[in-house]
Amino acid sequence: MGTIGVYIRGNMKKDCVAVGLVCLILAGLAGADYLATSISTDGTAMLATSGSDLNGSFVSRVMGVDATRMVRTVSGDENEQDLVVSGTGPVLVSDFASMLVKNPEIKDRCIFIDSGGDRSLGEPSVYTSGILEQGEYDVSRAFGSDLSGETRMNGSGMVAFGSAGSGNRSLKTRGFVSGNLSVQDLFRYGGRI
C-alpha cells in the first residue's frame, strides 16, 4: 500500500507540472497584457497607472477618501485605459496621455540623407487634474493610429483639463470648472470622432 501511495503522489506531481506547463504555454500564446482592478472602501484608496509603447504614453493617479469605488482596466494589446471613480468624499484626480502621430504616406527625404522613416504629423497630449468633493470621474484613453478618448465628470469641486497638439497639426485647448459641475470632453487626434 505504501509504494502505491508514493507512485500515485509522484504521478500526480508530474501531472500537475504538465498541466501547469500547458497553461503557461497557452497564456504565452494568448499574450495580451491586461489588468483589471476593482476597489470599494469607506477609508482611503489610491490607484496609479502608467504605460508606454512606441506610439505614446500615459500616466494616471487617483485617490479617494471616505466611501469610494474605483474600477480600472488597462489593455496593453489594444493600448486602452479606462478608469471610473465615484465617491462621497474628496477624490483627487490626475492623468496625462501623449502620442506621436505618424503618416506612413509622407516620408522624410533629403538629397544627401534618405532616412526612409514615417514623417511625424505631431505629438498630441491631453490632461486632467483636480479635486471632486463628491461625485464621479470617468476617463478613457486609447492609443492606436490616433489618440482618442473621453473624460466625464459629475459632482462638485474644481477641475482643470485640456489638450495640445504640436507639429504640422497644432491645436491647444484649456478648461477650468469649479462648483457643481458636469463635464464631458471628447477628443481624437489623427482622425474624426
Secondary structure, 3 states (H helix, E strand, C coil): CHHHHHHHHHHHHHHHHHHHHHHHHHHHHHCCCEEEEEEEECCEEEEEEEEECCCEEEEEEEEEECCEEEEEEEECCCCEEEEEEEECCCEEEEEEEEECEEEEEEECCCCCCCCCCEEEEECCEEEEEEEEEEEEEEEEEEECCCEEEEEEEEEEEEEEEEEEECECCCEEEEEEEEEEEEEEEEEEECCCC
